[in-house]
Amino acid sequence: MRLSELFAKTERRPPKNEESKNAKLLEQAGFIQKLSAGVYTFLPLGLRVLNKIENIVRGEMNKAGGVEILMPSLHPKENWEITGRWQAFDALFKTKSNFGGEYALGPTHEEVLYSLLKKHISSYRDLPVYIYQIQTKFRDEKRPKAGLLRAREFRMKDLYSFHANDEDRDKYYEVMKKSYVEIFKKLGLAAIPTTASGGTFSELSLEFQVASDAGEDTIYFCKKCNLAINKEIVGLNSPKCSNCAGPTKEIKAIEAGNIFPLKEKYANDFNLNFKGEAGKEKLVSAGCYGFGTSRVMGIIAEVMSDEKGLIWPNEVAPFTLHLIAVGESPKVKKAGEKLYADLIARGGEALYDDRAERTAGEKFAEADLLGIPLRAVVSEKTLEKDSVELKERNSETIRLEVIKTFLEKYDK
């Protein structure tokens, strides 16, 4: 992609109407644009990041046997009345049709999925089932002032597993734990598995928390074991680690995902039964596994950034290379165009700053703000040695590399 063709522009200063670091950086760098409180447009660079995050999540869900579907965002009132959440769910957006009927904008999808599965599960032979979606969801947050960390419209992956018994459900719960660990490893985030209260659904759940001063949660963290417990469970006293009995440290953290076994509430509400091997009717046993994909984008912006701007990890960066041509000479322009074309032909991901009207200083500052992992500069000076100047975003070291050698790394 050429920067000269990118309609979304960076701003010299962060927006004044944002409080959170992630929103300030992502808006200033042109990744997202605020429409209203808690509602954002994902601009071209931001959408590339979001898609990469979601494809990592999608890949791990597929490996775990998940089957992807896409459920509606518009839910009939009747479904939510069955569970009692039409009145009980405080953050529920509600709307009326001009032609009759009331609807909810889905903040979660149990009311839709359980009614769906009544047509597809009737026997133990139909189980287990692992279903997931990556969907836009809606919650009427009272104070949506944390950018992508707490929005009114957001992206989320939710997987539901359905089993003939709790034992089989608990085995799959362990599969999901490993899948989430792998997801965070690929994202480059140091997520902390955190024991937490399951609230309405279960006695316990497992949250995946990322340490950050911007976090709304307080956890007690054991550095030795990389395990934690949410403060809501234990109150004011700092507990010892449940794994090694060592001391824990109280820290702030942002929840990026959670997994928990569901009780029988929704199966009871929708009468989701199946016939066991002996012919007896039983309720399905289920598990729920959520992951905030747009929230994770905000988390990365919070914890992987500095005073100059964003620092994207390779796996989710909008492009892996930021190519800059410095100087107005025909020689530099020709070399920059050829290098960009060669990179694309070899399957490389490059954002090319081909704008002649910008100074080198302006281009470098913008490159730091955008946070693409590797910067490659072509100039009169580098071309004297038939080279490019390379600098990683998270390093101050600058090195020269022969263009031919540089291009060989991008061969398909």
N, C-alpha and C positions, 0 to 999 in steps of 0.2 A: 504494500500500500504506500502511495506517495502522500506525504504530508500536505503537498500543495492541493491535493484532491480531497482531503479530509475536511468535511464541512464543520465538524465540531472543533472549536478552538480552545486553547488553554487561556487561563486568565492570569494576569500579573499578580493578583492578590486573591487570597481565599475569600469565599462568600461571607458577608457579615451576618447573615441570618441563620447561620449554622453554629451549633455548639460543639458537636463531636468532631474529633480529629479525622475520622474516616470520611465523613461527609465533606469537610473542608478540602481535604486532599483530592478526593475523587471528583468533586465538582470543579475545583481549580484546574485539575489536569485534563478535564474534558472526558471523563469516563461515564459520568452520570449527570443528569440535570434535574433539579427539583421542580416538580409541578405544583405540589401543595404539601402540607405537613405530612410526612411519612409516605409520600408517593413520588417515585423517581422514574425518569426515563433512562434506560440503559443505552448510551450512545455507542457508536461503532467499536471503540476500544473497550468500553465496559462490557459490551455484549460478548466480545471475544473472550474476555476473562471469565465471565459467567458461564459461557458454553464449555470452556475447558474444565472448569470446576465440575459442572454437571456431567460431563463425559467421563471424568475420573470416577465419580460416584456411580454413574450408570454401569461402567465396566465392572466395578466390584459387586454391585447388586446382581449383575448377570452371572458372574462367577459363582455366586452363592445360590444360584438357581432361581433368582427372581425373574418374573415375567412382567414386562412393562405394559401398562395400560394408561389411558388418559381419561379421567373422570370429569364430569361437568363442574364448573364453578358455581352454577346457579342451582340451588337445592330447594325442592318444594318444602314448604312449611310443615306439611304432614309428616315428613321423615323426621324432622327435628322435634315434633310433638311426641312422636313415639318414644324417644329417649328422654323427654322432659327437658331438653336443652334449649328449646325455643325461648323459654323465659329465663332459664338458669344460666345461660352462657352470656356473660356481661358484654363481651366484646363482639357480639354478633351483629354484622351489618344486615339489615332487613330492607326489603323492597317489595312493592306491589306492582302487579301487572295492570296495565290499562284495561285488560280484557278479563280480569278475574284471577284470583290466586295470589298468594304471598310466597316470597322466596327469601332464602338466605344466601349471601355470598360466602362460599365455603371457607372457613378458617381451618377446617380439618374434615376428614372424609369418611368417618365411621358410618354416619347416617346413610351415605350413598353406597358404600362398599358392602355392608351387611345385607342391605336389601338386594343388591346385585347378586350376591352369592347364593341367595335362597333358590335361584333358578339353576345353580350349577353344582351344588353340594347336596347330596342326599344319602350317600353311602360312605363307609370307611374307605372304600376303594377310591373315592374322589380326593382323599387326603394323603399327604399334606399338600397345601397350596401356598405358594409364595408370590404375592402380587405387590407391585410397587408402581408409583408414578412420580414424575417431577412436574410440579404444578404451581401455578400462581394462586396464592391464598390471600385472604383478607381478614383483618382484625381491626376493630375500632379502638385502637390504642388511645388512652387518655392523653398521654404526653409523648408523642412520637418525635423526640428531639435527639435521638442517637444515630441518625443517619440510617445506614443499612442494618444496624444492630437491632433496631426496634421500629419497624415500619408498619404502616397500615395495609400496604400491598407488598407482598414479598414472595420469593420463590422457595420451594421446599420439596425435598424428597421424602416420601413416606412409604415404607414397606410394611405390609401386614402379612403375618404367617398364620395359617390355620391348620390345626392338628387334631388327631383323634384323641390325644391325651396330653396331660401336662408334662410327662416325661419326654415325649418327642418334642414338645414346644421348648423345653429347657435345653435340649441338645442344640436346637437351631439358634437359640439365644446365644450360645457360645460361638456358633458360626458367625453370627452378626458382630459379636464383640471383636473377633479377629478381622472381619471385613472393615470395621470402622478404624481399627488401628492401622490397617493398610492404607485406607483412604487418607488419613491425616499424614502418614509417612510420605505419600506421593504429593500431598499439598505442601509439604515442608513446614507443617505446623506442629508444635510440641503440645499436643492435646493430652490432658491429664484425665484418665478414667476416674470418675468421682461417684461414690455411692451417694444416693439421694433418695428422698421420699418419693414414692410413686403416686401419692395423692389419691385421687378418686379410683384409680385403676388397680393399683398394686401396692403392697407394703413397701417395696423397694424398687428403684430403677437405677440405671447406670447412665450418668451424664458424661459427656466429653467436653471438658473445660479447657480454655486457653487463658493462661495468666495474662492479665492486663489491668492497668489502673482504671480503664474505662468500663470494667466489668460491673454488672449489677449483683453478681453472686459473690459470697464470701465462702471460701473453702479452706479446710485444714489439710495441708499438703505435706507428704513425706517425700523428701527429695531422694532418699535412698531407694525407695520402691517405685517412685513415679505414680503413686496412688494418693487419693484424697477422699475426704468425706465432706458433704455440704454442711455448712454451719446450721442450716434449718433443722437438721436431725438431732444435733447434739447440744444446741443452745449456746450458752456463753463459754463453756469450758472447752479448752483446747484438748482434744483426745490424743491418745497415743495411736500410732499407726496400727491398723488391724492386722497387717501382714508381718511386720518385724517388731512391733511393740516399741519402736523408737519414737522420738519427738516429732511433732508436726509443726508447720509454720502457717500462720493465718495469712492468706493472700486474697486479692480480688481477682475475679476471673469471668470470662464470657462463655456462656454455654453455646456450643456449636452443634450439638446433636445429643440425642438420648435414646435409650432402648429400655423397654420394660414389658413384662408380661401383662396382658389384659385380663381382668377378671371376667366373669360371665355376664356382665351387665348388658352389653350389646347383643350377645347371643340370646339372652333372655328376652330383650326388647323386641328383637326381630324373629324370635323363635327359630334361630338358625341351628337346626338339629341334623343329625345323620344317624343312619342305622349301623350299629356296630356288628361285629362278626357273629354275635349271638342273636342278632335281629332286634336288639333293644335300642330305643331312641336315646341319643346322648347329645349334649350341647358341645359345639366345637370349642376347642381351646385355642386361644390366639395370643400373638405377640405383636407389638408395635415398635417400629424403628424409624425415628425421625432424624432428618438432617437438613439444616438451614443453608441452602446453597448460596443465596444472595447474602445472608448474614455472614457466611464464611468469607465472602469477598470483602465485606466490611472489616472483619477481624484481621485479615491479612493486611489491609491498609492501616489498621491501628498498630499492629505489632511489627510490621516490616516496612518501616519508613524512617526517615530522619529529617533534619531541618531543611533539606533540599527537596524532598519529595518522596515518592513511592519507591519501594524496592521489591519488585515482583520476583517470586521464585520461578525458575525456568518452566516448570510444569503448567503454570497458569498465566504466565505473562502474555499480553496480547500479541506480541512478537518476541522472538528470542534475540533479535538483532536490530539495533537502531543504527542505520547507515547515514552518515552525514558528509555532504560535500562542502568543503570550506574554500571559498575563493570564487571569483567570477570568470576565471580564464576558461577559454574553450577546452583546454587540455584537461582541467579538473572536471568540468561538466561531462566531457566525453567519457572519462575514466569512471566517474560516478555512475553514469547511465549503464555502462557496460558491466560494472561490478554488480549493480542491482539486477540487471537482466540475467547475469550468470547465476546469481544466488537463487532467483526464482526458478530458473531452469533446472537447478539441482535439488529443488524441493525445500529450499530454505525459507524461513519466515522472517521477512525483513520489512521494517518501516523505514522508508527512504525520505530523508529531509532534503528535498531538491529545491527548496525555496531560495532564490537568488537574492531577495531583498532583505533577508535576515543576516545579522552579523554572526561570526563564530561564537562569540560570547552568549548571544541570545539562543543560538541553537544548542549549545552545551547546557545552559541553564534549563531549557525546556526538556532536554534529554534526561536530566537528573529528576525533574518533576514527574515525567512519565514513568520512569523507573524500569525501563526495559533492561534485562540482565546484562547485555553486552553492547557497547558502543564501538562502532568502527568508523574512523575518519579518513577521508581521502582529501589530500591537499597537495599543493605544489611541492611541499617539503617531503611528504611521504612518497610521492611518485618519483622523486629523484632516486629512491632505492627500490622502486617497483613494489611498494609495500602499503599496508594500511596500518593506522595507529589504533590499537585496541585498548579498551579500558572497561573493566567490569564495574557494574553499578555499585556494588558493595565493597569496592576497593579503590585505593588512590593510585595504585600502580598502573603505569602506562607502558605499553610495549609495542614494538614494531613487528609485523609479520609479513613475509612475502605473500603477495596476492595469490599466487598459484597454490601455495601451501594452505592459505586461508580457505580458498574455495574447495579444496579437496575434502575438507571436513563436512561439506554440505552435499557431497555426492549421494544420490539416492541409493 
